[in-house]
Amino acid sequence: MRVTEIRIYPTDEDLVRAYVTITFDNCLMIREIKVIKGTTGYFVSMPSRKQRDGTRQAIAYPANAETRDMIEQAILAEYEKVVSESDREGQRQ
């Protein structure tokens, strides 16, 4: 499985720094992934849905730690790239 596209949508929210759409092998997309600023740095939160009893149910998630690490590294690298480009554009204006 190969990541073929990552789209980053930065936000001005407190903890959620961006929403992400990721595409695998040009045929499977996952939306509503979040880049969250935690106490020890940024991490990726996979999409979930709130249940009637108040708990959250995962909608899509990696089946193992190796895949989770691959997805998280790809998303955070793209997030840092988008943020640094945005910072450079803001300095030019």
C-alpha positions as CSV (number, residue, x, y, z in Angstrom):
1,M,0.0,0.0,0.0
2,R,1.4,3.4,-1.0
3,V,0.3,6.9,-0.1
4,T,-0.4,8.7,-3.4
5,E,-1.8,12.0,-2.1
6,I,-2.2,13.9,1.1
7,R,-4.3,17.1,1.3
8,I,-3.8,19.3,4.4
9,Y,-6.5,21.8,5.5
10,P,-5.1,23.9,8.3
11,T,-7.4,25.3,10.9
12,D,-7.3,28.0,13.6
13,E,-8.8,25.7,16.2
14,D,-7.1,25.3,19.6
15,L,-6.0,21.7,19.5
16,V,-6.9,20.5,16.0
17,R,-4.3,22.1,13.8
18,A,-5.5,20.6,10.5
19,Y,-7.9,18.2,8.8
20,V,-6.4,15.7,6.4
21,T,-7.5,13.7,3.4
22,I,-5.2,10.9,2.5
23,T,-5.3,8.7,-0.7
24,F,-3.8,5.2,-1.0
25,D,-2.8,3.7,-4.4
26,N,-5.0,6.3,-6.2
27,C,-8.1,4.3,-5.2
28,L,-8.9,4.6,-1.5
29,M,-9.5,7.9,0.3
30,I,-9.9,8.6,4.1
31,R,-11.2,12.0,5.2
32,E,-11.5,13.7,8.5
33,I,-8.1,12.7,9.8
34,K,-7.0,15.3,12.3
35,V,-3.5,16.7,13.2
36,I,-3.7,17.5,16.9
37,K,-1.3,19.5,19.0
38,G,-0.6,17.5,22.2
39,T,1.5,18.2,25.2
40,T,4.5,16.4,23.6
41,G,4.0,17.5,20.0
42,Y,1.8,16.7,17.1
43,F,-0.1,13.5,16.5
44,V,-2.6,12.1,14.1
45,S,-6.1,11.1,15.1
46,M,-8.1,8.8,12.8
47,P,-11.8,9.6,12.0
48,S,-14.4,8.4,14.5
49,R,-18.1,8.9,15.1
50,K,-19.9,9.7,18.3
51,Q,-22.3,7.0,19.4
52,R,-25.6,7.5,21.2
53,D,-24.1,6.5,24.5
54,G,-21.4,9.2,24.2
55,T,-18.5,6.9,23.3
56,R,-16.6,7.2,20.0
57,Q,-16.4,4.5,17.4
58,A,-13.5,4.4,15.0
59,I,-14.5,4.6,11.3
60,A,-11.2,3.9,9.7
61,Y,-7.9,3.0,11.4
62,P,-4.6,1.2,10.7
63,A,-4.6,-2.5,11.4
64,N,-1.1,-2.5,12.9
65,A,1.6,-0.2,14.4
66,E,3.8,-0.3,11.3
67,T,1.0,1.1,9.1
68,R,0.0,3.7,11.7
69,D,3.6,4.9,11.9
70,M,3.8,5.1,8.1
71,I,0.6,7.1,7.8
72,E,1.5,9.4,10.7
73,Q,5.0,10.1,9.4
74,A,3.6,10.9,5.9
75,I,0.9,13.2,7.2
76,L,3.1,15.1,9.7
77,A,5.8,15.6,7.1
78,E,3.2,17.1,4.7
79,Y,1.7,19.2,7.5
80,E,5.1,20.7,8.4
81,K,5.7,21.4,4.7
82,V,2.3,23.2,4.3
83,V,2.8,25.2,7.6
84,S,6.3,26.3,6.6
85,E,5.1,27.4,3.1
86,S,2.3,29.3,4.7
87,D,4.7,31.0,7.1
88,R,7.0,32.0,4.2
89,E,4.0,33.5,2.3
90,G,2.9,35.4,5.3
91,Q,6.3,36.9,5.7
92,R,6.4,38.1,2.1
93,Q,3.2,40.1,2.4
